[in-house]
Amino acid sequence: MFRLLIWIALIVAAVWLWRRLKNPAAAQPPSQSETQPMVRCAHCGLHVPQREAQESAGNWYCSTRHLELGPRQSDQ
């Protein structure tokens, strides 16, 4: 009976170790370096990752079209 329990424990440990080695990235939480800062488009207000946005005169834009149109003027 004791041998059976040892074999079961060894099989469970082997399966656990195999799964852990097979997919190590899933066990780790995402690091801070993977997150991207978000910026708001000065024309439409859409939030986009900074690396995909375009900057001009301190304003960020989501597309070339909005960069050409410039910041939205308030209607007040």
N, CA, C and O atoms as a Tripos MOL2 file, in Angstrom:
@<TRIPOS>MOLECULE
protein
  304   303    76     0     0
PROTEIN
NO_CHARGES

@<TRIPOS>ATOM
      1 N           0.8240   -1.1940    0.0000 N.3       1 MET1
      2 CA          0.0000    0.0000    0.0000 C.3       1 MET1
      3 C           0.8750    1.2680    0.0000 C.2       1 MET1
      4 O           0.5790    2.2390   -0.6960 O.2       1 MET1
      5 N           1.9380    1.2350    0.7820 N.am      2 PHE2
      6 CA          2.8440    2.3730    0.8620 C.3       2 PHE2
      7 C           3.5170    2.6350   -0.4830 C.2       2 PHE2
      8 O           3.7030    3.7900   -0.8670 O.2       2 PHE2
      9 N           3.8810    1.5770   -1.1980 N.am      3 ARG3
     10 CA          4.4880    1.7280   -2.5140 C.3       3 ARG3
     11 C           3.5230    2.3900   -3.4960 C.2       3 ARG3
     12 O           3.9360    3.2080   -4.3180 O.2       3 ARG3
     13 N           2.2640    2.0480   -3.4130 N.am      4 LEU4
     14 CA          1.2560    2.6510   -4.2860 C.3       4 LEU4
     15 C           1.1540    4.1500   -4.0380 C.2       4 LEU4
     16 O           1.0770    4.9250   -4.9900 O.2       4 LEU4
     17 N           1.1530    4.5660   -2.7920 N.am      5 LEU5
     18 CA          1.0940    5.9920   -2.4640 C.3       5 LEU5
     19 C           2.3380    6.7350   -2.9680 C.2       5 LEU5
     20 O           2.2360    7.8660   -3.4440 O.2       5 LEU5
     21 N           3.5010    6.1020   -2.8650 N.am      6 ILE6
     22 CA          4.7350    6.7070   -3.3700 C.3       6 ILE6
     23 C           4.6530    6.8880   -4.8760 C.2       6 ILE6
     24 O           5.0200    7.9460   -5.3880 O.2       6 ILE6
     25 N           4.1750    5.8670   -5.6040 N.am      7 TRP7
     26 CA          4.0520    5.9670   -7.0600 C.3       7 TRP7
     27 C           3.0540    7.0640   -7.4690 C.2       7 TRP7
     28 O           3.3090    7.8170   -8.4090 O.2       7 TRP7
     29 N           1.9530    7.1450   -6.7820 N.am      8 ILE8
     30 CA          0.9600    8.1880   -7.0840 C.3       8 ILE8
     31 C           1.5790    9.5700   -6.8630 C.2       8 ILE8
     32 O           1.4060   10.4640   -7.6930 O.2       8 ILE8
     33 N           2.2940    9.7510   -5.7580 N.am      9 ALA9
     34 CA          2.9320   11.0330   -5.4680 C.3       9 ALA9
     35 C           3.9740   11.3800   -6.5240 C.2       9 ALA9
     36 O           4.0740   12.5350   -6.9370 O.2       9 ALA9
     37 N           4.7520   10.3920   -6.9650 N.am     10 LEU10
     38 CA          5.7560   10.6350   -7.9900 C.3      10 LEU10
     39 C           5.1180   11.0260   -9.3290 C.2      10 LEU10
     40 O           5.6090   11.9200  -10.0190 O.2      10 LEU10
     41 N           4.0330   10.3560   -9.6850 N.am     11 ILE11
     42 CA          3.3390   10.6680  -10.9460 C.3      11 ILE11
     43 C           2.7420   12.0680  -10.9020 C.2      11 ILE11
     44 O           2.8420   12.8190  -11.8720 O.2      11 ILE11
     45 N           2.1230   12.4200   -9.7830 N.am     12 VAL12
     46 CA          1.5420   13.7580   -9.6390 C.3      12 VAL12
     47 C           2.6400   14.8160   -9.7120 C.2      12 VAL12
     48 O           2.4680   15.8350  -10.3810 O.2      12 VAL12
     49 N           3.7590   14.5930   -9.0380 N.am     13 ALA13
     50 CA          4.8730   15.5460   -9.0610 C.3      13 ALA13
     51 C           5.4560   15.6650  -10.4740 C.2      13 ALA13
     52 O           5.8070   16.7660  -10.8990 O.2      13 ALA13
     53 N           5.5640   14.5690  -11.1940 N.am     14 ALA14
     54 CA          6.1040   14.6020  -12.5580 C.3      14 ALA14
     55 C           5.1780   15.3670  -13.4890 C.2      14 ALA14
     56 O           5.6480   16.1540  -14.3110 O.2      14 ALA14
     57 N           3.8750   15.1550  -13.3780 N.am     15 VAL15
     58 CA          2.9200   15.8670  -14.2230 C.3      15 VAL15
     59 C           2.9500   17.3590  -13.9090 C.2      15 VAL15
     60 O           2.9330   18.1860  -14.8200 O.2      15 VAL15
     61 N           2.9930   17.7070  -12.6280 N.am     16 TRP16
     62 CA          3.0480   19.1100  -12.2230 C.3      16 TRP16
     63 C           4.3190   19.7740  -12.7620 C.2      16 TRP16
     64 O           4.2560   20.8830  -13.2930 O.2      16 TRP16
     65 N           5.4540   19.1160  -12.6330 N.am     17 LEU17
     66 CA          6.7210   19.6600  -13.1000 C.3      17 LEU17
     67 C           6.7300   19.7940  -14.6180 C.2      17 LEU17
     68 O           7.2140   20.7950  -15.1450 O.2      17 LEU17
     69 N           6.2050   18.8060  -15.3220 N.am     18 TRP18
     70 CA          6.1520   18.8540  -16.7800 C.3      18 TRP18
     71 C           5.2990   20.0270  -17.2680 C.2      18 TRP18
     72 O           5.6950   20.7360  -18.1930 O.2      18 TRP18
     73 N           4.1320   20.2360  -16.6500 N.am     19 ARG19
     74 CA          3.2700   21.3460  -17.0350 C.3      19 ARG19
     75 C           3.9280   22.6910  -16.7400 C.2      19 ARG19
     76 O           3.8010   23.6320  -17.5240 O.2      19 ARG19
     77 N           4.6160   22.7820  -15.6320 N.am     20 ARG20
     78 CA          5.2830   24.0250  -15.2510 C.3      20 ARG20
     79 C           6.4230   24.3520  -16.2240 C.2      20 ARG20
     80 O           6.6050   25.5130  -16.5910 O.2      20 ARG20
     81 N           7.1720   23.3610  -16.6350 N.am     21 LEU21
     82 CA          8.2660   23.5910  -17.5730 C.3      21 LEU21
     83 C           7.7670   23.8240  -18.9930 C.2      21 LEU21
     84 O           8.4070   24.5250  -19.7770 O.2      21 LEU21
     85 N           6.6390   23.2410  -19.3140 N.am     22 LYS22
     86 CA          6.0830   23.3710  -20.6660 C.3      22 LYS22
     87 C           5.5700   24.7950  -20.9130 C.2      22 LYS22
     88 O           5.7170   25.3010  -22.0260 O.2      22 LYS22
     89 N           4.9830   25.4480  -19.9280 N.am     23 ASN23
     90 CA          4.3860   26.7670  -20.0900 C.3      23 ASN23
     91 C           4.8170   27.6870  -18.9460 C.2      23 ASN23
     92 O           4.0030   28.0000  -18.0780 O.2      23 ASN23
     93 N           6.0820   28.1270  -18.9270 N.am     24 PRO24
     94 CA          6.5460   28.9450  -17.8030 C.3      24 PRO24
     95 C           5.9990   30.3690  -17.8220 C.2      24 PRO24
     96 O           5.8870   30.9790  -16.7580 O.2      24 PRO24
     97 N           5.6540   30.9260  -18.9830 N.am     25 ALA25
     98 CA          5.1790   32.3030  -19.0610 C.3      25 ALA25
     99 C           3.8070   32.4760  -18.4250 C.2      25 ALA25
    100 O           3.5180   33.5440  -17.8850 O.2      25 ALA25
    101 N           2.9680   31.4720  -18.4710 N.am     26 ALA26
    102 CA          1.6230   31.5880  -17.9140 C.3      26 ALA26
    103 C           1.6550   31.6720  -16.3950 C.2      26 ALA26
    104 O           0.7310   32.2180  -15.7930 O.2      26 ALA26
    105 N           2.6820   31.1510  -15.7720 N.am     27 ALA27
    106 CA          2.7650   31.1690  -14.3220 C.3      27 ALA27
    107 C           3.2320   32.5070  -13.7830 C.2      27 ALA27
    108 O           3.0270   32.7970  -12.6050 O.2      27 ALA27
    109 N           3.8630   33.3410  -14.6260 N.am     28 GLN28
    110 CA          4.3870   34.6160  -14.1820 C.3      28 GLN28
    111 C           3.4270   35.7430  -14.5490 C.2      28 GLN28
    112 O           2.8930   35.7590  -15.6580 O.2      28 GLN28
    113 N           3.1980   36.6870  -13.6310 N.am     29 PRO29
    114 CA          2.3370   37.8300  -13.9650 C.3      29 PRO29
    115 C           3.0580   38.7620  -14.9260 C.2      29 PRO29
    116 O           4.2880   38.7860  -14.9520 O.2      29 PRO29
    117 N           2.3100   39.5360  -15.7200 N.am     30 PRO30
    118 CA          2.9610   40.4600  -16.6590 C.3      30 PRO30
    119 C           3.7710   41.5110  -15.9050 C.2      30 PRO30
    120 O           3.3530   41.9870  -14.8500 O.2      30 PRO30
    121 N           4.9160   41.8650  -16.4450 N.am     31 SER31
    122 CA          5.7760   42.8310  -15.7890 C.3      31 SER31
    123 C           5.3690   44.2480  -16.1650 C.2      31 SER31
    124 O           4.6130   44.4560  -17.1140 O.2      31 SER31
    125 N           5.8720   45.2150  -15.4190 N.am     32 GLN32
    126 CA          5.5460   46.6060  -15.6830 C.3      32 GLN32
    127 C           6.1130   47.0800  -17.0170 C.2      32 GLN32
    128 O           5.5730   48.0070  -17.6200 O.2      32 GLN32
    129 N           7.1950   46.4580  -17.4860 N.am     33 SER33
    130 CA          7.8020   46.9000  -18.7410 C.3      33 SER33
    131 C           6.9240   46.5930  -19.9520 C.2      33 SER33
    132 O           7.1250   47.1780  -21.0160 O.2      33 SER33
    133 N           5.9640   45.6970  -19.8110 N.am     34 GLU34
    134 CA          5.0760   45.3520  -20.9170 C.3      34 GLU34
    135 C           3.9220   46.3400  -21.0750 C.2      34 GLU34
    136 O           3.2810   46.3650  -22.1260 O.2      34 GLU34
    137 N           3.6480   47.1400  -20.0710 N.am     35 THR35
    138 CA          2.5410   48.0840  -20.1570 C.3      35 THR35
    139 C           2.9820   49.3200  -20.9230 C.2      35 THR35
    140 O           4.1380   49.7350  -20.8370 O.2      35 THR35
    141 N           2.0720   49.8940  -21.6580 N.am     36 GLN36
    142 CA          2.3590   51.0730  -22.4690 C.3      36 GLN36
    143 C           1.6270   52.2830  -21.8910 C.2      36 GLN36
    144 O           0.4660   52.1640  -21.4990 O.2      36 GLN36
    145 N           2.2810   53.4430  -21.8300 N.am     37 PRO37
    146 CA          1.5710   54.6500  -21.3930 C.3      37 PRO37
    147 C           0.5380   55.0470  -22.4510 C.2      37 PRO37
    148 O           0.7880   54.9420  -23.6520 O.2      37 PRO37
    149 N          -0.6070   55.4960  -21.9880 N.am     38 MET38
    150 CA         -1.6780   55.9060  -22.8900 C.3      38 MET38
    151 C          -1.7340   57.4280  -22.9420 C.2      38 MET38
    152 O          -1.4830   58.1030  -21.9440 O.2      38 MET38
    153 N          -2.0660   57.9620  -24.1160 N.am     39 VAL39
    154 CA         -2.2240   59.4020  -24.2950 C.3      39 VAL39
    155 C          -3.5810   59.6640  -24.9310 C.2      39 VAL39
    156 O          -4.1510   58.7910  -25.5850 O.2      39 VAL39
    157 N          -4.0940   60.8800  -24.7320 N.am     40 ARG40
    158 CA         -5.4120   61.2470  -25.2340 C.3      40 ARG40
    159 C          -5.2680   62.1070  -26.4780 C.2      40 ARG40
    160 O          -4.4850   63.0570  -26.5000 O.2      40 ARG40
    161 N          -6.0220   61.7710  -27.5060 N.am     41 CYS41
    162 CA         -6.0010   62.5410  -28.7400 C.3      41 CYS41
    163 C          -6.5780   63.9370  -28.4620 C.2      41 CYS41
    164 O          -7.6510   64.0690  -27.8750 O.2      41 CYS41
    165 N          -5.8490   64.9740  -28.8930 N.am     42 ALA42
    166 CA         -6.2910   66.3510  -28.6560 C.3      42 ALA42
    167 C          -7.5010   66.7170  -29.5150 C.2      42 ALA42
    168 O          -8.1800   67.7050  -29.2340 O.2      42 ALA42
    169 N          -7.7770   65.9360  -30.5530 N.am     43 HIS43
    170 CA         -8.9060   66.2570  -31.4330 C.3      43 HIS43
    171 C         -10.1840   65.5170  -31.0340 C.2      43 HIS43
    172 O         -11.2380   66.1340  -30.8740 O.2      43 HIS43
    173 N         -10.0880   64.1860  -30.8730 N.am     44 CYS44
    174 CA        -11.3140   63.4100  -30.6220 C.3      44 CYS44
    175 C         -11.4130   62.8660  -29.1980 C.2      44 CYS44
    176 O         -12.4890   62.4310  -28.7870 O.2      44 CYS44
    177 N         -10.3250   62.8810  -28.4420 N.am     45 GLY45
    178 CA        -10.3630   62.4080  -27.0620 C.3      45 GLY45
    179 C         -10.1130   60.9210  -26.9030 C.2      45 GLY45
    180 O         -10.1640   60.4100  -25.7850 O.2      45 GLY45
    181 N          -9.8460   60.2160  -27.9860 N.am     46 LEU46
    182 CA         -9.5820   58.7750  -27.9350 C.3      46 LEU46
    183 C          -8.2460   58.5160  -27.2490 C.2      46 LEU46
    184 O          -7.2700   59.2160  -27.5150 O.2      46 LEU46
    185 N          -8.1930   57.5190  -26.3710 N.am     47 HIS47
    186 CA         -6.9470   57.1410  -25.7240 C.3      47 HIS47
    187 C          -6.2660   56.0480  -26.5460 C.2      47 HIS47
    188 O          -6.8760   55.0320  -26.8780 O.2      47 HIS47
    189 N          -4.9880   56.2760  -26.8710 N.am     48 VAL48
    190 CA         -4.1990   55.3260  -27.6570 C.3      48 VAL48
    191 C          -2.8480   55.1400  -26.9830 C.2      48 VAL48
    192 O          -2.4030   56.0120  -26.2370 O.2      48 VAL48
    193 N          -2.1870   54.0060  -27.2390 N.am     49 PRO49
    194 CA         -0.8380   53.8280  -26.6950 C.3      49 PRO49
    195 C           0.0940   54.9090  -27.2420 C.2      49 PRO49
    196 O           0.0010   55.2880  -28.4100 O.2      49 PRO49
    197 N           0.9840   55.3950  -26.3940 N.am     50 GLN50
    198 CA          1.8590   56.4880  -26.7880 C.3      50 GLN50
    199 C           2.7310   56.1260  -27.9800 C.2      50 GLN50
    200 O           3.0310   56.9870  -28.8080 O.2      50 GLN50
    201 N           3.1460   54.8550  -28.0810 N.am     51 ARG51
    202 CA          4.0000   54.4660  -29.1960 C.3      51 ARG51
    203 C           3.2590   54.4870  -30.5350 C.2      51 ARG51
    204 O           3.9020   54.5260  -31.5840 O.2      51 ARG51
    205 N           1.9180   54.4630  -30.5240 N.am     52 GLU52
    206 CA          1.1330   54.5220  -31.7570 C.3      52 GLU52
    207 C           0.6260   55.9310  -32.0560 C.2      52 GLU52
    208 O           0.1250   56.1870  -33.1510 O.2      52 GLU52
    209 N           0.7500   56.8370  -31.1050 N.am     53 ALA53
    210 CA          0.2350   58.1960  -31.2700 C.3      53 ALA53
    211 C           1.2700   59.0790  -31.9570 C.2      53 ALA53
    212 O           2.4500   58.7410  -32.0460 O.2      53 ALA53
    213 N           0.7880   60.2200  -32.4370 N.am     54 GLN54
    214 CA          1.6580   61.2090  -33.0750 C.3      54 GLN54
    215 C           1.6040   62.4820  -32.2450 C.2      54 GLN54
    216 O           0.5350   62.8910  -31.7910 O.2      54 GLN54
    217 N           2.7720   63.1140  -32.0460 N.am     55 GLU55
    218 CA          2.8620   64.2780  -31.1760 C.3      55 GLU55
    219 C           3.2270   65.5100  -31.9860 C.2      55 GLU55
    220 O           4.0570   65.4540  -32.8930 O.2      55 GLU55
    221 N           2.5890   66.6300  -31.6400 N.am     56 SER56
    222 CA          2.9090   67.9030  -32.2740 C.3      56 SER56
    223 C           2.5970   69.0220  -31.2900 C.2      56 SER56
    224 O           1.4750   69.1260  -30.7940 O.2      56 SER56
    225 N           3.5840   69.8520  -31.0130 N.am     57 ALA57
    226 CA          3.4320   71.0240  -30.1380 C.3      57 ALA57
    227 C           2.8490   70.6530  -28.7730 C.2      57 ALA57
    228 O           2.0140   71.3780  -28.2320 O.2      57 ALA57
    229 N           3.2860   69.5400  -28.2310 N.am     58 GLY58
    230 CA          2.8270   69.1320  -26.8980 C.3      58 GLY58
    231 C           1.4740   68.4370  -26.8810 C.2      58 GLY58
    232 O           1.0080   68.0440  -25.8120 O.2      58 GLY58
    233 N           0.8350   68.2760  -28.0200 N.am     59 ASN59
    234 CA         -0.4470   67.5690  -28.1150 C.3      59 ASN59
    235 C          -0.2370   66.2270  -28.7810 C.2      59 ASN59
    236 O           0.6270   66.0710  -29.6430 O.2      59 ASN59
    237 N          -1.0450   65.2520  -28.3670 N.am     60 TRP60
    238 CA         -0.9810   63.9110  -28.9500 C.3      60 TRP60
    239 C          -2.2110   63.6840  -29.8140 C.2      60 TRP60
    240 O          -3.3020   64.1640  -29.5050 O.2      60 TRP60
    241 N          -2.0180   62.9410  -30.9120 N.am     61 TYR61
    242 CA         -3.1050   62.6690  -31.8460 C.3      61 TYR61
    243 C          -3.1340   61.1880  -32.1910 C.2      61 TYR61
    244 O          -2.0950   60.5270  -32.2170 O.2      61 TYR61
    245 N          -4.3420   60.6640  -32.4580 N.am     62 CYS62
    246 CA         -4.5130   59.2430  -32.7380 C.3      62 CYS62
    247 C          -4.2180   58.8970  -34.1960 C.2      62 CYS62
    248 O          -3.9560   57.7350  -34.5080 O.2      62 CYS62
    249 N          -4.2560   59.8750  -35.0850 N.am     63 SER63
    250 CA         -4.0260   59.6060  -36.5140 C.3      63 SER63
    251 C          -3.4300   60.8380  -37.1840 C.2      63 SER63
    252 O          -3.4120   61.9300  -36.6180 O.2      63 SER63
    253 N          -2.9440   60.6330  -38.4030 N.am     64 THR64
    254 CA         -2.3870   61.7450  -39.1750 C.3      64 THR64
    255 C          -3.4760   62.7630  -39.5140 C.2      64 THR64
    256 O          -3.2300   63.9700  -39.5230 O.2      64 THR64
    257 N          -4.6580   62.2720  -39.7860 N.am     65 ARG65
    258 CA         -5.7810   63.1630  -40.1180 C.3      65 ARG65
    259 C          -6.0760   64.1130  -38.9640 C.2      65 ARG65
    260 O          -6.2490   65.3120  -39.1840 O.2      65 ARG65
    261 N          -6.1360   63.6030  -37.7500 N.am     66 HIS66
    262 CA         -6.4100   64.4520  -36.5960 C.3      66 HIS66
    263 C          -5.2250   65.3750  -36.3050 C.2      66 HIS66
    264 O          -5.4120   66.4830  -35.8020 O.2      66 HIS66
    265 N          -4.0160   64.9260  -36.6160 N.am     67 LEU67
    266 CA         -2.8410   65.7870  -36.4680 C.3      67 LEU67
    267 C          -2.9540   66.9860  -37.4050 C.2      67 LEU67
    268 O          -2.6140   68.1080  -37.0300 O.2      67 LEU67
    269 N          -3.4330   66.7440  -38.6280 N.am     68 GLU68
    270 CA         -3.6030   67.8280  -39.5950 C.3      68 GLU68
    271 C          -4.7190   68.7860  -39.1830 C.2      68 GLU68
    272 O          -4.6170   69.9930  -39.3990 O.2      68 GLU68
    273 N          -5.7910   68.2430  -38.5840 N.am     69 LEU69
    274 CA         -6.9190   69.0870  -38.1590 C.3      69 LEU69
    275 C          -6.5770   69.9060  -36.9190 C.2      69 LEU69
    276 O          -7.1520   70.9730  -36.7060 O.2      69 LEU69
    277 N          -5.6640   69.4260  -36.1130 N.am     70 GLY70
    278 CA         -5.2730   70.1470  -34.9030 C.3      70 GLY70
    279 C          -6.2390   69.8890  -33.7450 C.2      70 GLY70
    280 O          -7.1740   69.0980  -33.8670 O.2      70 GLY70
    281 N          -6.0020   70.5620  -32.6290 N.am     71 PRO71
    282 CA         -6.8770   70.3450  -31.4680 C.3      71 PRO71
    283 C          -8.2830   70.8640  -31.7300 C.2      71 PRO71
    284 O          -8.4760   71.8530  -32.4380 O.2      71 PRO71
    285 N          -9.2470   70.1870  -31.1530 N.am     72 ARG72
    286 CA        -10.6450   70.5710  -31.3270 C.3      72 ARG72
    287 C         -10.9100   71.8500  -30.5520 C.2      72 ARG72
    288 O         -10.5190   71.9930  -29.3940 O.2      72 ARG72
    289 N         -11.5780   72.7670  -31.2150 N.am     73 GLN73
    290 CA        -11.9330   74.0310  -30.5630 C.3      73 GLN73
    291 C         -13.2300   73.8380  -29.7770 C.2      73 GLN73
    292 O         -14.1630   73.2000  -30.2660 O.2      73 GLN73
    293 N         -13.2920   74.3810  -28.5720 N.am     74 SER74
    294 CA        -14.5110   74.2540  -27.7690 C.3      74 SER74
    295 C         -15.5920   75.1560  -28.3630 C.2      74 SER74
    296 O         -15.3030   76.2410  -28.8660 O.2      74 SER74
    297 N         -16.8410   74.6910  -28.2960 N.am     75 ASP75
    298 CA        -17.9550   75.4050  -28.9020 C.3      75 ASP75
    299 C         -18.6310   76.3630  -27.9200 C.2      75 ASP75
    300 O         -19.7590   76.7890  -28.1660 O.2      75 ASP75
    301 N         -17.9900   76.7000  -26.8520 N.am     76 GLN76
    302 CA        -18.6360   77.5460  -25.8480 C.3      76 GLN76
    303 C         -18.5740   78.9760  -26.1940 C.2      76 GLN76
    304 O         -19.0750   79.8150  -25.4450 O.2      76 GLN76
@<TRIPOS>BOND
     1     1     2 1
     2     2     3 1
     3     3     4 2
     4     3     5 am
     5     5     6 1
     6     6     7 1
     7     7     8 2
     8     7     9 am
     9     9    10 1
    10    10    11 1
    11    11    12 2
    12    11    13 am
    13    13    14 1
    14    14    15 1
    15    15    16 2
    16    15    17 am
    17    17    18 1
    18    18    19 1
    19    19    20 2
    20    19    21 am
    21    21    22 1
    22    22    23 1
    23    23    24 2
    24    23    25 am
    25    25    26 1
    26    26    27 1
    27    27    28 2
    28    27    29 am
    29    29    30 1
    30    30    31 1
    31    31    32 2
    32    31    33 am
    33    33    34 1
    34    34    35 1
    35    35    36 2
    36    35    37 am
    37    37    38 1
    38    38    39 1
    39    39    40 2
    40    39    41 am
    41    41    42 1
    42    42    43 1
    43    43    44 2
    44    43    45 am
    45    45    46 1
    46    46    47 1
    47    47    48 2
    48    47    49 am
    49    49    50 1
    50    50    51 1
    51    51    52 2
    52    51    53 am
    53    53    54 1
    54    54    55 1
    55    55    56 2
    56    55    57 am
    57    57    58 1
    58    58    59 1
    59    59    60 2
    60    59    61 am
    61    61    62 1
    62    62    63 1
    63    63    64 2
    64    63    65 am
    65    65    66 1
    66    66    67 1
    67    67    68 2
    68    67    69 am
    69    69    70 1
    70    70    71 1
    71    71    72 2
    72    71    73 am
    73    73    74 1
    74    74    75 1
    75    75    76 2
    76    75    77 am
    77    77    78 1
    78    78    79 1
    79    79    80 2
    80    79    81 am
    81    81    82 1
    82    82    83 1
    83    83    84 2
    84    83    85 am
    85    85    86 1
    86    86    87 1
    87    87    88 2
    88    87    89 am
    89    89    90 1
    90    90    91 1
    91    91    92 2
    92    91    93 am
    93    93    94 1
    94    94    95 1
    95    95    96 2
    96    95    97 am
    97    97    98 1
    98    98    99 1
    99    99   100 2
   100    99   101 am
   101   101   102 1
   102   102   103 1
   103   103   104 2
   104   103   105 am
   105   105   106 1
   106   106   107 1
   107   107   108 2
   108   107   109 am
   109   109   110 1
   110   110   111 1
   111   111   112 2
   112   111   113 am
   113   113   114 1
   114   114   115 1
   115   115   116 2
   116   115   117 am
   117   117   118 1
   118   118   119 1
   119   119   120 2
   120   119   121 am
   121   121   122 1
   122   122   123 1
   123   123   124 2
   124   123   125 am
   125   125   126 1
   126   126   127 1
   127   127   128 2
   128   127   129 am
   129   129   130 1
   130   130   131 1
   131   131   132 2
   132   131   133 am
   133   133   134 1
   134   134   135 1
   135   135   136 2
   136   135   137 am
   137   137   138 1
   138   138   139 1
   139   139   140 2
   140   139   141 am
   141   141   142 1
   142   142   143 1
   143   143   144 2
   144   143   145 am
   145   145   146 1
   146   146   147 1
   147   147   148 2
   148   147   149 am
   149   149   150 1
   150   150   151 1
   151   151   152 2
   152   151   153 am
   153   153   154 1
   154   154   155 1
   155   155   156 2
   156   155   157 am
   157   157   158 1
   158   158   159 1
   159   159   160 2
   160   159   161 am
   161   161   162 1
   162   162   163 1
   163   163   164 2
   164   163   165 am
   165   165   166 1
   166   166   167 1
   167   167   168 2
   168   167   169 am
   169   169   170 1
   170   170   171 1
   171   171   172 2
   172   171   173 am
   173   173   174 1
   174   174   175 1
   175   175   176 2
   176   175   177 am
   177   177   178 1
   178   178   179 1
   179   179   180 2
   180   179   181 am
   181   181   182 1
   182   182   183 1
   183   183   184 2
   184   183   185 am
   185   185   186 1
   186   186   187 1
   187   187   188 2
   188   187   189 am
   189   189   190 1
   190   190   191 1
   191   191   192 2
   192   191   193 am
   193   193   194 1
   194   194   195 1
   195   195   196 2
   196   195   197 am
   197   197   198 1
   198   198   199 1
   199   199   200 2
   200   199   201 am
   201   201   202 1
   202   202   203 1
   203   203   204 2
   204   203   205 am
   205   205   206 1
   206   206   207 1
   207   207   208 2
   208   207   209 am
   209   209   210 1
   210   210   211 1
   211   211   212 2
   212   211   213 am
   213   213   214 1
   214   214   215 1
   215   215   216 2
   216   215   217 am
   217   217   218 1
   218   218   219 1
   219   219   220 2
   220   219   221 am
   221   221   222 1
   222   222   223 1
   223   223   224 2
   224   223   225 am
   225   225   226 1
   226   226   227 1
   227   227   228 2
   228   227   229 am
   229   229   230 1
   230   230   231 1
   231   231   232 2
   232   231   233 am
   233   233   234 1
   234   234   235 1
   235   235   236 2
   236   235   237 am
   237   237   238 1
   238   238   239 1
   239   239   240 2
   240   239   241 am
   241   241   242 1
   242   242   243 1
   243   243   244 2
   244   243   245 am
   245   245   246 1
   246   246   247 1
   247   247   248 2
   248   247   249 am
   249   249   250 1
   250   250   251 1
   251   251   252 2
   252   251   253 am
   253   253   254 1
   254   254   255 1
   255   255   256 2
   256   255   257 am
   257   257   258 1
   258   258   259 1
   259   259   260 2
   260   259   261 am
   261   261   262 1
   262   262   263 1
   263   263   264 2
   264   263   265 am
   265   265   266 1
   266   266   267 1
   267   267   268 2
   268   267   269 am
   269   269   270 1
   270   270   271 1
   271   271   272 2
   272   271   273 am
   273   273   274 1
   274   274   275 1
   275   275   276 2
   276   275   277 am
   277   277   278 1
   278   278   279 1
   279   279   280 2
   280   279   281 am
   281   281   282 1
   282   282   283 1
   283   283   284 2
   284   283   285 am
   285   285   286 1
   286   286   287 1
   287   287   288 2
   288   287   289 am
   289   289   290 1
   290   290   291 1
   291   291   292 2
   292   291   293 am
   293   293   294 1
   294   294   295 1
   295   295   296 2
   296   295   297 am
   297   297   298 1
   298   298   299 1
   299   299   300 2
   300   299   301 am
   301   301   302 1
   302   302   303 1
   303   303   304 2
@<TRIPOS>SUBSTRUCTURE
     1 MET1         2 RESIDUE 1 A MET
     2 PHE2         6 RESIDUE 1 A PHE
     3 ARG3        10 RESIDUE 1 A ARG
     4 LEU4        14 RESIDUE 1 A LEU
     5 LEU5        18 RESIDUE 1 A LEU
     6 ILE6        22 RESIDUE 1 A ILE
     7 TRP7        26 RESIDUE 1 A TRP
     8 ILE8        30 RESIDUE 1 A ILE
     9 ALA9        34 RESIDUE 1 A ALA
    10 LEU10       38 RESIDUE 1 A LEU
    11 ILE11       42 RESIDUE 1 A ILE
    12 VAL12       46 RESIDUE 1 A VAL
    13 ALA13       50 RESIDUE 1 A ALA
    14 ALA14       54 RESIDUE 1 A ALA
    15 VAL15       58 RESIDUE 1 A VAL
    16 TRP16       62 RESIDUE 1 A TRP
    17 LEU17       66 RESIDUE 1 A LEU
    18 TRP18       70 RESIDUE 1 A TRP
    19 ARG19       74 RESIDUE 1 A ARG
    20 ARG20       78 RESIDUE 1 A ARG
    21 LEU21       82 RESIDUE 1 A LEU
    22 LYS22       86 RESIDUE 1 A LYS
    23 ASN23       90 RESIDUE 1 A ASN
    24 PRO24       94 RESIDUE 1 A PRO
    25 ALA25       98 RESIDUE 1 A ALA
    26 ALA26      102 RESIDUE 1 A ALA
    27 ALA27      106 RESIDUE 1 A ALA
    28 GLN28      110 RESIDUE 1 A GLN
    29 PRO29      114 RESIDUE 1 A PRO
    30 PRO30      118 RESIDUE 1 A PRO
    31 SER31      122 RESIDUE 1 A SER
    32 GLN32      126 RESIDUE 1 A GLN
    33 SER33      130 RESIDUE 1 A SER
    34 GLU34      134 RESIDUE 1 A GLU
    35 THR35      138 RESIDUE 1 A THR
    36 GLN36      142 RESIDUE 1 A GLN
    37 PRO37      146 RESIDUE 1 A PRO
    38 MET38      150 RESIDUE 1 A MET
    39 VAL39      154 RESIDUE 1 A VAL
    40 ARG40      158 RESIDUE 1 A ARG
    41 CYS41      162 RESIDUE 1 A CYS
    42 ALA42      166 RESIDUE 1 A ALA
    43 HIS43      170 RESIDUE 1 A HIS
    44 CYS44      174 RESIDUE 1 A CYS
    45 GLY45      178 RESIDUE 1 A GLY
    46 LEU46      182 RESIDUE 1 A LEU
    47 HIS47      186 RESIDUE 1 A HIS
    48 VAL48      190 RESIDUE 1 A VAL
    49 PRO49      194 RESIDUE 1 A PRO
    50 GLN50      198 RESIDUE 1 A GLN
    51 ARG51      202 RESIDUE 1 A ARG
    52 GLU52      206 RESIDUE 1 A GLU
    53 ALA53      210 RESIDUE 1 A ALA
    54 GLN54      214 RESIDUE 1 A GLN
    55 GLU55      218 RESIDUE 1 A GLU
    56 SER56      222 RESIDUE 1 A SER
    57 ALA57      226 RESIDUE 1 A ALA
    58 GLY58      230 RESIDUE 1 A GLY
    59 ASN59      234 RESIDUE 1 A ASN
    60 TRP60      238 RESIDUE 1 A TRP
    61 TYR61      242 RESIDUE 1 A TYR
    62 CYS62      246 RESIDUE 1 A CYS
    63 SER63      250 RESIDUE 1 A SER
    64 THR64      254 RESIDUE 1 A THR
    65 ARG65      258 RESIDUE 1 A ARG
    66 HIS66      262 RESIDUE 1 A HIS
    67 LEU67      266 RESIDUE 1 A LEU
    68 GLU68      270 RESIDUE 1 A GLU
    69 LEU69      274 RESIDUE 1 A LEU
    70 GLY70      278 RESIDUE 1 A GLY
    71 PRO71      282 RESIDUE 1 A PRO
    72 ARG72      286 RESIDUE 1 A ARG
    73 GLN73      290 RESIDUE 1 A GLN
    74 SER74      294 RESIDUE 1 A SER
    75 ASP75      298 RESIDUE 1 A ASP
    76 GLN76      302 RESIDUE 1 A GLN
